[in-house]
Amino acid sequence: MRVLGSSVLGFEAIVVLLAMPLLAVNGYVDSMGVAFAIGGAIAIGLILGIAVITRPFGVWWGWAMQVVVLALGFWIPTMWILGGMFAILWFVAVRMGGRIDRARAGQ
């Protein structure tokens, strides 16, 4: 879970930051700075998810961040697709990640 889940959240943070200029271009926020402040806050939340992934609430934090990224779809319609893809990847990470970690520890 640790390696696979961290990869998903890390790449998701990058995608969120790369999508932020669309907020300003589409006119949903006043400036590029505001767009990057929003994206930066979400990216920090995703990176915090990497930090707490081994804690009992880490998986739930990851699911909450998936909801936040999907909610970006209200402003950036492409995020419905990208957020959905990352939600599926997070589901796979939660389901398969523990098995992978146990297999690596047993070597």
Backbone hydrogen bonds in HBPLUS format (Angstrom, degrees):
<---DONOR---> <-ACCEPTOR-->    atom                        ^
c    i                          cat <-CA-CA->   ^        H-A-AA   ^      H-
h    n   atom  resd res      DA  || num        DHA   H-A  angle D-A-AA Bond
n    s   type  num  typ     dist DA aas  dist angle  dist       angle   num
A0005-GLY N   A0001-MET O   2.82 MM   4  5.36 150.7  1.90 136.6 146.6     1
A0006-SER N   A0002-ARG O   3.09 MM   4  5.84 150.5  2.18 130.6 139.2     2
A0007-SER N   A0003-VAL O   3.07 MM   4  6.22 151.6  2.16 142.7 150.0     3
A0008-VAL N   A0004-LEU O   3.12 MM   4  6.41 158.9  2.16 148.0 153.1     4
A0009-LEU N   A0005-GLY O   3.02 MM   4  6.26 171.4  2.02 154.1 155.9     5
A0010-GLY N   A0006-SER O   2.89 MM   4  5.93 155.2  1.95 145.8 153.1     6
A0011-PHE N   A0007-SER O   3.00 MM   4  6.12 171.4  2.01 152.9 155.0     7
A0012-GLU N   A0008-VAL O   2.96 MM   4  6.04 148.8  2.06 144.1 153.8     8
A0013-ALA N   A0009-LEU O   3.01 MM   4  6.19 147.4  2.12 141.5 148.9     9
A0014-ILE N   A0010-GLY O   3.26 MM   4  6.62 153.6  2.33 145.0 151.2    10
A0015-VAL N   A0011-PHE O   3.02 MM   4  6.30 160.9  2.05 149.1 153.9    11
A0016-VAL N   A0012-GLU O   2.93 MM   4  6.13 159.2  1.97 150.4 155.9    12
A0017-LEU N   A0013-ALA O   3.10 MM   4  6.32 161.8  2.14 146.6 150.9    13
A0018-LEU N   A0014-ILE O   2.98 MM   4  6.23 153.4  2.05 148.5 156.4    14
A0019-ALA N   A0015-VAL O   2.99 MM   4  6.17 130.5  2.24 141.7 154.5    15
A0019-ALA N   A0016-VAL O   3.17 MM   3  5.13 134.9  2.38  95.1 107.5    16
A0020-MET N   A0017-LEU O   3.38 MM   3  5.41 151.5  2.47  99.0 106.8    17
A0022-LEU N   A0019-ALA O   3.12 MM   3  5.78 145.7  2.24 117.2 126.0    18
A0023-LEU N   A0020-MET O   2.93 MM   3  5.41 143.0  2.07 114.8 124.6    19
A0025-VAL N   A0021-PRO O   2.94 MM   4  6.16 164.7  1.96 153.8 158.9    20
A0026-ASN N   A0022-LEU O   2.91 MM   4  5.76 159.0  1.96 140.3 145.6    21
A0028-TYR N   A0023-LEU O   2.99 MM   5  5.37 140.6  2.15 166.5 169.6    22
A0027-GLY N   A0024-ALA O   3.14 MM   3  5.09 150.1  2.23  97.7 106.8    23
A0035-ALA N   A0031-SER O   3.23 MM   4  6.55 158.4  2.28 143.2 149.2    24
A0036-PHE N   A0032-MET O   2.91 MM   4  6.18 159.9  1.95 150.8 155.6    25
A0037-ALA N   A0033-GLY O   2.89 MM   4  6.08 137.2  2.08 139.2 151.5    26
A0038-ILE N   A0034-VAL O   3.00 MM   4  6.28 158.3  2.05 151.4 155.7    27
A0039-GLY N   A0035-ALA O   2.91 MM   4  6.18 170.3  1.92 152.1 155.2    28
A0040-GLY N   A0036-PHE O   2.72 MM   4  5.58 148.6  1.82 132.4 142.2    29
A0041-ALA N   A0037-ALA O   2.98 MM   4  6.10 152.0  2.06 140.2 146.9    30
A0042-ILE N   A0038-ILE O   3.08 MM   4  6.41 159.3  2.13 150.7 156.1    31
A0043-ALA N   A0039-GLY O   2.81 MM   4  5.99 160.1  1.85 149.2 155.6    32
A0044-ILE N   A0040-GLY O   2.82 MM   4  5.98 153.8  1.89 145.5 152.5    33
A0045-GLY N   A0041-ALA O   3.02 MM   4  6.26 152.4  2.10 140.3 147.8    34
A0046-LEU N   A0042-ILE O   2.94 MM   4  6.31 149.1  2.04 146.8 155.5    35
A0047-ILE N   A0043-ALA O   2.87 MM   4  6.15 154.5  1.93 148.6 155.8    36
A0048-LEU N   A0044-ILE O   2.78 MM   4  6.01 151.8  1.85 148.8 156.8    37
A0049-GLY N   A0045-GLY O   3.02 MM   4  6.24 138.0  2.20 133.8 145.1    38
A0050-ILE N   A0046-LEU O   3.23 MM   4  6.69 136.2  2.44 136.5 147.0    39
A0050-ILE N   A0047-ILE O   3.05 MM   3  5.07 126.1  2.35  94.2 107.9    40
A0051-ALA N   A0047-ILE O   3.22 MM   4  6.64 148.5  2.33 141.0 149.0    41
A0051-ALA N   A0048-LEU O   3.03 MM   3  4.94 114.5  2.47  91.4 107.5    42
A0052-VAL N   A0048-LEU O   3.01 MM   4  6.34 143.3  2.15 148.6 158.2    43
A0055-ARG N   A0052-VAL O   3.05 MM   3  5.35 154.5  2.11 111.3 119.3    44
A0058-GLY N   A0055-ARG O   3.04 MM   3  5.11 160.2  2.08 109.4 115.6    45
A0061-TRP N   A0057-PHE O   2.91 MM   4  6.18 149.5  2.00 151.1 160.6    46
A0062-GLY N   A0058-GLY O   3.01 MM   4  6.26 156.0  2.07 143.8 150.0    47
A0063-TRP N   A0059-VAL O   2.97 MM   4  6.34 151.9  2.05 146.1 153.6    48
A0064-ALA N   A0060-TRP O   2.90 MM   4  6.15 155.7  1.96 146.8 153.4    49
A0065-MET N   A0061-TRP O   2.94 MM   4  6.23 152.8  2.01 149.6 156.9    50
A0066-GLN N   A0062-GLY O   2.99 MM   4  6.29 140.3  2.16 139.8 150.9    51
A0067-VAL N   A0063-TRP O   3.09 MM   4  6.46 148.9  2.19 146.1 153.5    52
A0068-VAL N   A0064-ALA O   3.07 MM   4  6.42 152.8  2.14 144.2 151.7    53
A0069-VAL N   A0065-MET O   2.94 MM   4  6.17 162.6  1.97 149.3 153.2    54
A0070-LEU N   A0066-GLN O   2.93 MM   4  6.11 157.1  1.98 144.4 151.3    55
A0071-ALA N   A0067-VAL O   2.86 MM   4  6.06 144.8  1.99 142.6 152.7    56
A0072-LEU N   A0069-VAL O   3.13 MM   3  5.26 140.8  2.29  98.5 109.5    57
A0073-GLY N   A0070-LEU O   2.93 MM   3  5.54 157.3  1.99 113.8 121.3    58
A0074-PHE N   A0071-ALA O   3.08 MM   3  5.85 171.1  2.09 121.2 123.8    59
A0075-TRP N   A0072-LEU O   2.96 MM   3  5.59 148.9  2.06 117.0 124.9    60
A0076-ILE N   A0072-LEU O   2.81 MM   4  5.94 173.5  1.81 161.0 163.2    61
A0079-MET N   A0076-ILE O   2.82 MM   3  5.63 154.4  1.88 129.3 136.5    62
A0080-TRP N   A0077-PRO O   3.08 MM   3  5.67 158.8  2.13 113.7 119.9    63
A0081-ILE N   A0078-THR O   3.04 MM   3  5.50 124.5  2.36 107.0 118.9    64
A0082-LEU N   A0078-THR O   3.05 MM   4  6.42 169.4  2.06 155.2 156.5    65
A0083-GLY N   A0079-MET O   2.68 MM   4  5.23 150.7  1.76 127.9 138.5    66
A0084-GLY N   A0080-TRP O   3.02 MM   4  5.84 145.3  2.14 126.4 136.1    67
A0085-MET N   A0081-ILE O   2.91 MM   4  6.19 154.0  1.98 148.3 155.6    68
A0086-PHE N   A0082-LEU O   2.94 MM   4  6.24 159.6  1.98 151.0 156.3    69
A0087-ALA N   A0083-GLY O   2.83 MM   4  6.01 145.7  1.95 142.5 152.6    70
A0088-ILE N   A0084-GLY O   2.99 MM   4  6.24 153.8  2.06 146.0 152.2    71
A0089-LEU N   A0085-MET O   2.95 MM   4  6.25 157.9  1.99 145.6 152.2    72
A0090-TRP N   A0086-PHE O   2.78 MM   4  5.97 149.6  1.87 143.3 151.8    73
A0091-PHE N   A0087-ALA O   2.93 MM   4  6.16 154.3  1.99 143.3 150.1    74
A0092-VAL N   A0088-ILE O   2.96 MM   4  6.29 159.6  2.00 151.5 156.5    75
A0093-ALA N   A0089-LEU O   2.87 MM   4  6.09 153.6  1.94 143.9 152.0    76
A0094-VAL N   A0090-TRP O   2.86 MM   4  6.12 154.1  1.93 151.2 157.6    77
A0095-ARG N   A0091-PHE O   2.91 MM   4  6.14 162.2  1.94 151.1 156.2    78
A0096-MET N   A0092-VAL O   2.75 MM   4  5.70 170.8  1.76 155.6 158.9    79
A0097-GLY N   A0093-ALA O   2.78 MM   4  4.77 137.9  1.96 121.4 133.2    80
A0100-ILE N   A0096-MET O   3.06 MM   4  6.37 157.3  2.11 154.1 161.0    81
A0101-ASP N   A0097-GLY O   2.92 MM   4  6.16 162.6  1.95 153.3 157.5    82
A0102-ARG N   A0098-GLY O   2.97 MM   4  6.15 159.2  2.02 146.9 152.5    83
A0103-ALA N   A0099-ARG O   2.94 MM   4  6.11 155.8  2.00 146.4 153.3    84
A0104-ARG N   A0100-ILE O   2.92 MM   4  6.16 155.3  1.98 150.2 156.8    85
A0105-ALA N   A0101-ASP O   2.96 MM   4  6.15 149.3  2.06 144.0 152.4    86
A0106-GLY N   A0102-ARG O   3.07 MM   4  6.21 137.9  2.26 140.5 150.8    87
A0107-GLN N   A0104-ARG O   3.43 MM   3  5.55 160.6  2.47 101.4 106.9    88
